[in-house]
Amino acid sequence: MTIPLLGTLSLRGFTHAWFFLVLAAVLALLAAYVVAQRRKRRRALRFANFDLLAAVSVPRRRRWRHVPAALLLASLALLTTAMAGPTDNVRVPRNRAVVMLVIDVSESMSSTDVAPNRLAAAKEAGKRFADELTPGINLGLVEFAGSATLLMAPTPDHAAVTASIDTLKVAERTATGEGLFTALQAVAAIADVLD
């Protein structure tokens, strides 16, 4: 539906459609107004002295005399429509992007070939990445050594992921594949929620 000066109005339904029963009362008021106007004219014609009436009456514009009644009926119709609660289904775009940080915490991360050690460098790089990541993108954290652990499910709260990065500690053994598999499971789980 297109409304002049307002543009396109897309309505999918009404919350309280039964309010449109009030429009019957508005139509009844319109019918009563029309009947009253006709009776008024007949009564005036029956008892009028047209010569005297022409001499004493102030000329009025006939077309404007119905404007107040028309405005009243239109406002009642609009009020009824508003009370019915027009609704529309609007799809709100959500950022469905998911990034998983998968960090190795095996004993090899204690190596000092990167100052002060690999794990500290990985923590700093992860925190910097989380801080620079576009707001709204879901970020999660997985640590792996002998087994993989989902420390933070994907969330748009990057500060929570940064806090989880600080908890990383070196552990025994390495299971890289398990870490990646855990990250993919977390992505699949949030994909179900976002759909």
Residue pairs with C-beta under 8 A, 6 or more apart in sequence:
1 8
1 9
1 10
1 11
2 8
2 9
3 9
10 88
11 86
11 87
11 88
12 87
12 88
12 89
13 86
13 87
14 20
14 84
14 85
14 86
14 87
15 84
15 85
15 86
15 87
16 83
16 84
16 85
17 84
18 84
19 80
19 83
19 84
19 85
20 80
20 81
20 84
22 76
22 80
22 83
23 77
23 80
26 73
26 76
26 77
26 80
29 73
29 76
30 73
33 69
33 73
94 194
95 136
95 137
95 138
95 156
96 138
96 191
96 194
97 137
97 138
98 137
98 138
98 139
98 140
98 154
98 186
98 187
98 190
98 191
99 133
99 137
99 138
99 139
99 140
99 154
100 139
100 140
100 141
100 142
100 154
100 183
100 184
100 186
100 187
101 126
101 129
101 130
101 139
101 140
101 141
101 142
101 161
101 165
102 142
102 144
102 179
102 180
102 182
102 183
103 122
103 123
103 126
103 141
103 142
103 143
103 144
103 165
103 168
104 122
104 143
104 144
104 145
104 174
104 176
104 179
105 119
105 143
105 144
105 145
105 168
105 169
105 170
105 171
106 144
106 145
106 146
106 170
106 171
106 172
106 173
106 174
107 145
107 170
107 171
107 172
107 173
108 118
108 174
109 117
109 118
109 119
109 122
109 170
110 117
110 118
110 119
110 170
111 117
111 118
114 121
115 121
119 168
119 170
122 168
123 165
123 166
123 168
126 141
126 162
126 165
127 162
127 165
127 166
130 139
130 158
130 159
130 161
130 162
130 165
131 158
131 162
133 139
133 158
135 156
135 158
136 156
137 156
138 154
138 155
138 156
138 190
139 152
139 154
139 155
139 156
139 158
139 161
140 150
140 152
140 153
140 154
140 155
140 161
140 183
140 186
140 187
140 190
141 150
141 151
141 152
141 161
141 164
141 165
142 148
142 149
142 150
142 151
142 179
142 182
142 183
142 186
143 149
143 151
143 168
143 179
144 174
144 175
144 176
144 178
144 179
144 182
145 170
145 171
145 172
145 173
145 174
145 175
146 171
146 172
146 173
146 174
146 175
147 175
147 178
148 175
148 178
148 179
148 181
148 182
148 183
149 182
150 182
150 183
150 185
150 186
151 164
151 167
151 168
152 160
152 161
152 164
153 186
153 189
153 190
154 186
154 187
154 190
155 161
